[in-house]
């Protein structure tokens, strides 16, 4: 007697991430009502289940959907507009003037769509965003069927979205209340950085985050210039200031962290804070190196993010894993500093832990959401194959991602996006390219 279920995926390998270092050969995933209900040998699955949708992926590895833990999704429209510049020059002379001129609901909608399409085709099933008009980012994520943590941005100065920190916080709270029960969307406070948010709103965010049990997502210790300047202004390095303001705790997500003393690593570990490592953006902007091996050894949960495509210039989490693993080895002067499985863990389960959603996603355990990425490993570039985890991290490209499911819904089917009109999106992006290239009158 068969049990009726929604979906059965038979694969050459399943890499569930939990239990650690586990690779199942000739196994299947049984999915029902958007959840993984069982991981079992294919021969057993065929006898036990009758599925509405059955997929045979005989040369593929199934992994948990990748989690991009730091993005500015709509900024994908600015990909390549100001390359090869240091952070503050890039921001102040190029990005901020473009934002002042062009940011609008239409820009956010189209830029977010472009980012989501790119991420889904690269195997990313969840992203953690920080940008203006977060309500539009959330709506596009819902429309396109991707999981998202939407940042409730806070900055001291006026922008198109709000005039001051009080208005940012008020609008963020209203959006959080509206979205709090949506199955694909979570929210987090997103104060931009120590140099753009003053003490009073940061104290308020610390209090509200504690009351609402929301994470706080912030750029911290991104460059030596930032740390030195903040020390001169506040008499403290940013990490110390954030501790004094009550922000360092298990809900705090510190992005970049390229300038860290050993004592600061110890403090972050003691407080249970998370780090999001963005190796390619940090390299491109010459911001510095996060001491990932030291942070992992101290027990800090380290996740991975791409940053925005304006400074990366892609949203490729497979590429980010490879760069993170290689860079960590060079920085630590130790070839075993960040093994392939740890890199995969950083791009999946560690991201879920940082966002507080590890009960929902990040690994392929029964009871968790069916957020799944299938990678085709029989291509010439990934042959011969001795270890599928190693091959995924060090050799596979995002073009080998064939199929993606989010909460059981197939959003990429044999490289085809199922929730997009691709020609329409492409036409919109071409229009934005013309606008962004035009000179101000």
Secondary structure, DSSP 8 states (H G I E B T S, - for coil): --EEEEEEEEEEEEE-SSSTT--EEEEEEEEETTEEEEEEEHHHHHHHEEEEEEEEEEEEEEEE-EEEEEE-GGGGGGTTSS-S--HHHHIIIIIHHHHHHH-SHHHHHHHHHHHHHHHHHTTEEEEEE--S-HHHHHHHHHHHT-EEEEEEEE-SS--SS-SSHHHHHHHHHHHHHHHTT-SSEEEEEEE-BTTTS-HHHHHHHHHHHHHHT--EEEEES--HHHHHHHHHHHSS-HHHHHHHTT--STTEEEEE--S--HHHHHHHHHHT-EEEE-HHHHHHTT-----HHHHHHTT-EEEE----TTSSS---HHHHHHHHHHHHHHHHT-TTSS-HHHHHHHTTHHHHHHHT-TTTSSS--TTSB--EEEEE--SGGG-S-S-HHHHHHHT--GGGEEEEEETTEEEEETTEESS--HHHHHHHHHHHHHHHHS---
